[in-house]
Amino acid sequence: TGGALPPADSGPDADPDKDGFTNLMEFARATNPLVFDAPVPLVSRVPSSFGPFSPASTVFEYDRRMTGYDLSYQVQSSTDFVVWSGASGTETTTPNPDGVTEHVSVSISDGGGGLILGGGGGLLGGGGGIIIVPPAPPPQRFFRLRVTLRP
């Protein structure tokens, strides 16, 4: 039956196949820690369906075990790779055909939209008018999935 891993490769933070996924992450994703897994894209940008003056969103996607085994999954974001915080969003899950994992999508809003200002006299030469102020670009954010064992 496969045998045990050497002690240096058996801890939760070890990565015996050197694919960048620790043993804990391999377990959380139901992948084999001895088989190299190709990197998978996890983050995509989704433009607003309400036009350029509504906030866009970032979608973070990953696969996880359907049964938790006392695992906690948290999508985190950072603007500097130093300070990380929970990234709240709308989560949807879809069972995968393997019957063991589910696909998770977390849609995270990028913030507010632009402003539309209107008025009487004084705007755009005195006859009234509309000024459209596009939204400021959101700060660059980086995302990661943090998996921990619950106590």
Disulfide bonds with the S-S distance in Angstrom:
none
